[in-house]
Amino acid sequence: MSKNVLEGIKKDLDSFVGQRVTLKANRGRRKILQREGILESTYPNIFVIKIEGEYSPRRISYSYADILTETVEIKIKEKNTKIGSVSI
């Protein structure tokens, strides 16, 4: 069942590749990363977000399970759509 949920999250993200997103990631010990970037690509187990830094662009990858466990929250900028709001 969870494999189907993860595939659903991947399909949702596939349709937004190349678009601007807002990333909110819980990094533990009350550290929360909030950035804007571009959803660069999706792979079978991970997705990559390109973040424009002060000096050079940075790429951050997360797994689809991170969205499922709400460790990572992705919102599409233009549509204000939240990815990963899944009811189990």
JOQUISUL-V352693 format. One record per residue. RES is the residue in one small letter. PHI is phi in radians with two decimals (none if undefined). BURIAL is I if it has 24 or more other C-alpha atoms within 12 Angstrom, else O. Layout:
res,phi,burial
RES,PHI,BURIAL
RES,PHI,BURIAL
This chain:
res,phi,burial
m,none,O
s,-1.18,O
k,-1.12,O
n,-1.13,O
v,-1.14,O
l,-1.12,I
e,-1.13,I
g,-1.12,I
i,-1.12,I
k,-1.07,I
k,-1.10,O
d,-1.05,I
l,-1.19,I
d,-0.97,O
s,-1.29,O
f,-1.96,I
v,-1.06,O
g,1.63,O
q,-1.75,I
r,-1.29,I
v,-2.33,I
t,-1.87,I
l,-1.91,I
k,-2.27,I
a,-2.17,I
n,-1.48,O
r,-1.80,O
g,1.54,O
r,0.85,O
r,1.09,O
k,-1.74,O
i,-2.15,O
l,-1.64,O
q,-2.19,O
r,-2.53,I
e,-1.94,I
g,-2.87,I
i,-2.09,I
l,-1.25,I
e,-1.41,I
s,-2.83,I
t,-2.17,I
y,-2.20,O
p,-0.97,O
n,-2.08,O
i,-2.42,I
f,-2.28,I
v,-2.12,I
i,-2.04,I
k,-1.68,I
i,-1.97,I
e,-1.38,O
g,-1.70,O
e,-1.13,O
y,-1.87,O
s,-2.70,O
p,-1.16,O
r,-2.19,O
r,-1.99,O
i,-2.15,I
s,-2.04,I
y,-2.39,I
s,-1.64,I
y,-1.17,I
a,-1.13,I
d,-1.11,I
i,-1.24,I
l,-1.08,I
t,-1.50,O
e,1.11,O
t,-1.30,O
v,-2.19,I
e,-2.17,I
i,-2.05,I
k,-2.17,I
i,-1.39,I
k,-1.07,O
e,-1.17,O
k,-1.72,O
n,0.95,O
t,-1.71,O
k,-1.64,I
i,-1.61,I
g,1.74,I
s,-1.40,O
v,-2.04,O
s,-1.75,O
i,-1.87,O
